[in-house]
Every structure is written in C-alpha cells, then in structure tokens.
Amino acid sequence: MIMANILQEIVATKRQEIAALKAQGSLAVLRRQAEALPPPRDFIGALRKKLALGLPAVIAEIKKASPSKGVLREQFDPAAIAVSYGQHGAACLSVLTDQQYFGGSAEYLKQARSACDLPVLRKDFMLDEYQVAEARLMGADCILIIVAAFRDPFISAGSHRQQEEAVVEMRKLESLAHALGMAVLVEVHDGAELELALELASPLIGINNRNLHTFETRLDTTLHLLDRIPPDRMAITESGVLTPDDVALMRGHGVGIFLVGEAFMRAPDPGTELARLFG
Ligand SMILES: O=P(O)(O)OC[C@@H](O)[C@@H](O)c1c[nH]c2ccccc12
C-alpha cells in the first residue's frame, strides 16, 4: 500500500490495534469501569493557573523515540522524568502510549502519573471510542484528537461530505471523553483542519509545527494560524520548540501554552532543561 504520509501508516496500524481491543469485550463494560474510577485531574485548570500567573504553561512530554528522530533517550524512567518535570514547573504531562512508532506504553503513562500530581495527556492516535475509554482506564486526564487522522489523505481538501463525516467521528470521541471527565486537545496543521477543529466544543487547539510529509518543523505554522483562533479557545504550540529564542518568539506573539518533547528528552535532566528553556 502506498501511504500518503507517516500518519496514514500509523492510522492503518491503529485500526488493527482497535480491532484487537474490540475483540476483548464491549464498550459498555469498559465505559462502566472508567466511570467507577476517581475523577480525573483538571488538565485545563492546570494550564489556566499558569497563565493567570503570567507564566508559560508547559505540557511536558515523555517519549522514548519518534519516527523522525529514532531513539531520543536511552535511559528512560517515566516516573523519574515525571517527578523532575513536576519539580521544575510543568503544568501538565504528555505521555506517548503508542508502542510501535514512539516506543511508548500504557504502563509508562501509569508510572508517570502516579509519581506526581500533574494532569496527563494520553498521546496516541485516537480513532475510536474504545480507545477513549481505554485512555481513562490507564489514568489519562486528557486525550488527543488529530484532525488529520480523520481526513482522506488522497483528496487533499476533502469533499464537503467527507468533512462532515470527519466532524461526526471526532464529536463521538470528544463526547465520550467529556462524559468521562477528560479534556480534549484538538490538533491541527493548517487552516482547513482548524476549520474542522472549531466544529468541536473543546477549547484546546494544538497547532502542530511538524509537517507530516517532510517531518520538518516550522514555528511559522503557529504564527500563521494564530489569529484565526477565536478568543474563547486556547492555542497551544506543538513541536520544534528547542531554544529560549523559540520560546521568546512564541511568547512575543502571545502564545502561552507549549507542548515540548525532544528538547527535554535529550537533556540529562528533563526538568532542569524545562526550567532553562522557560526560565
Ligand atoms: O518533540 P517535540 O518536537 O518537542 O514535539 C512534541 C510534540 O508536539 C510531538 O511529540 C507531537 C505532536 N503531535 C503529535 C501527535 C502524535 C505523536 C507525537 C506528536
């Protein structure tokens, strides 16, 4: 099969994982188990608290590897990394749970979350309500919806009907996440995706600076889309923030929320690097 980009390949893998998940039992059972858990941590509240103090709100990522960069960190202890992030002012955590492409796991999310008191985003490729219930059961306080994963890769703009179908599917995931008390981060790469993201209710709009075709990151992506984000939504710049200058550029344009992985993962102590980048 010829893939339009890495995302389409990952989506195909996820469809197989979802089929296996569904074979294990019904959504209703998973959902009841998720509803019996203590309530999730307040992800959006943690971001707002930092912003209210005039501080950058950093969603600090825990990821062992990525398809574009390979292994980022050999010595990988999610609990220790979470503690370090918590001590150095992170607002929230993001933990990769995809195994095949990012070397992640549900166990890493559980270990990280129980080592600190920060709200945690399950960073994975969500396509089905089963994964949303599963996310809550592993402890997630927020899920990610990647708009590009719901668009037909072979028709660049997508017909009107396909766009409506994408919105219907995304709303299903969002509704279940909200019913389970979780927040939803909606990720976009361009203006067309942003239009679809704004059809959802969630205030959290992530602008991913990474081009999925070339893997190149350009902070311009955030700057271009920023003024198309309505004031009742919260813009998050994602990927490719590596230096204090990058942070200053974003802050200078009024961006207060950052999702950062690689820069922290490559540092000996990830939390110390967070304090250095954002201090
Ligand atoms: O490591 P970086 O360049 O700081 O990027 C972090 C985060 O934005 C990136 O991991 C990411 C953004 N969206 C995703 C979707 C799936 C997997 C990973 C991602």
The ligand as an SDF file (V2000), in Angstrom:
LIG
                    3D

 19 20  0  0  0  0  0  0  0  0999 V2000
    9.4120   16.5860   20.3920 O   0  0  0  0  0  0  0  0  0  0  0  0
    8.8550   17.9100   20.0040 P   0  0  0  0  0  0  0  0  0  0  0  0
    9.3230   18.4010   18.6650 O   0  0  0  0  0  0  0  0  0  0  0  0
    9.0720   18.9350   21.0940 O   0  0  0  0  0  0  0  0  0  0  0  0
    7.2500   17.7300   19.8270 O   0  0  0  0  0  0  0  0  0  0  0  0
    6.4140   17.3550   20.9160 C   0  0  0  0  0  0  0  0  0  0  0  0
    5.0110   17.0160   20.3880 C   0  0  0  0  0  0  0  0  0  0  0  0
    4.4900   18.1710   19.8060 O   0  0  0  0  0  0  0  0  0  0  0  0
    5.0570   15.8770   19.3600 C   0  0  0  0  0  0  0  0  0  0  0  0
    5.5540   14.7470   20.0000 O   0  0  0  0  0  0  0  0  0  0  0  0
    3.6780   15.5720   18.7660 C   0  0  0  0  0  0  0  0  0  0  0  0
    2.7430   16.4770   18.4260 C   0  0  0  0  0  0  0  0  0  0  0  0
    1.6390   15.8590   17.9370 N   0  0  0  0  0  0  0  0  0  0  0  0
    1.8360   14.5500   17.9470 C   0  0  0  0  0  0  0  0  0  0  0  0
    0.9960   13.5090   17.5870 C   0  0  0  0  0  0  0  0  0  0  0  0
    1.4270   12.2270   17.7610 C   0  0  0  0  0  0  0  0  0  0  0  0
    2.7000   11.9780   18.2530 C   0  0  0  0  0  0  0  0  0  0  0  0
    3.5640   12.9920   18.6220 C   0  0  0  0  0  0  0  0  0  0  0  0
    3.1300   14.2950   18.4800 C   0  0  0  0  0  0  0  0  0  0  0  0
  1  2  2  0
  2  3  1  0
  2  4  1  0
  2  5  1  0
  5  6  1  0
  6  7  1  0
  7  8  1  0
  7  9  1  0
  9 10  1  0
  9 11  1  0
 11 12  2  0
 11 19  1  0
 12 13  1  0
 13 14  1  0
 14 15  1  0
 14 19  2  0
 15 16  2  0
 16 17  1  0
 17 18  2  0
 18 19  1  0
M  END
$$$$
